[in-house]
Amino acid sequence: MINSSSAAKRARQNEKRRLRNRETKSAVRTAIKNFRVAASQSETAEVKAKFDYAIKLLDTAGSKGIYHSNTVARKKSRLTAQFNSVEQA
């Protein structure tokens, strides 16, 4: 229960931020999924574009504090390894 005007404002701010963070995380997950689907089909030009987009979204989410920097690094590392295996094949 909110007992003060400052607490009410905090609740409004938290809800806005929660929705913004949720939207960004969803976009990152979708970009990663799209990259993995393209990588499984081995479409080289499309794989590169989707890889670059996923990395861009991860970097943006990390810089905004939505993901921890180590989480971003781990996800980027795994995507890069998958991208390199597709490139070599």
N, C-alpha and C positions, 0 to 999 in steps of 0.2 A: 504494500500500500504506500502510495506517495504522499508524504506529509508536508512537503514544502515546494515552493515554486522552483527552486533551484534543482530539487530532485526530479521534478516533472520535466524540466528542460533537459536534464541529463538523460532521462528515459527516452525523450524524443530523439536526442542526438545519437544515443546508442542504437536505437531502432534504425535510423537512417544509415548508420555505418554498417550495421549488421546486414542490411539488404544490399548495400553497395559491395561489401566483401563477398556475399553469397553470389552475386552476379559475376564478379570477377573470377571467383573460384570455379564457377560453372563454365565460364568461357575457357579457362585454362584446361579443365578436364576435357571439354569438347575438342579443343585444338589438339590435345595429345591423342585422343581417340582417333580423330581424323588422320593424323600423321601415321598412327599404327596401322590403320586400315590401308592407307596408300602404300605403306612400306611392305605390307603382306602381299600386295598386288604387284609390287616392284615397278611402279610407274616413276621413273627417275626424275623427270622434270617436276611432276606434281609432288613427289616426296620432298624435294628440296624446298619448294615453296611452303609446304605445310610444316616442315621442320623449322624453317626460319620464323614462321608465324608463331609456332608454339614456344620457341625460345624467347621471342619478343614479349609474348604475354607473360611468361614466367618471370622474366627480368622486371617487367612493370609491376607485377604483383609483389615481387620481392622488395622492390624499392619503396613500395607503399606500405610495407609491413604486413601485408595480408598473409604471406608465407614467410617463415623464418629463412634466413639466408642459407643455412645448411640444407634445408629442405629443397630450396631452389637449386642449389648446387648438385644435390643428389639426383633430382629429376632431370636436370640438364645433362648430367653425366650419362645417365641411362639412355636418354634420347639420342645423345651423340653416338654412343656405342651402337645403338640400333641403326642409326643413320649410316655409320661407317660400314656396317656389315652389309647393308643394302647397296651401298656404293661399290663395294668390292665384288659383289656377286654379279 
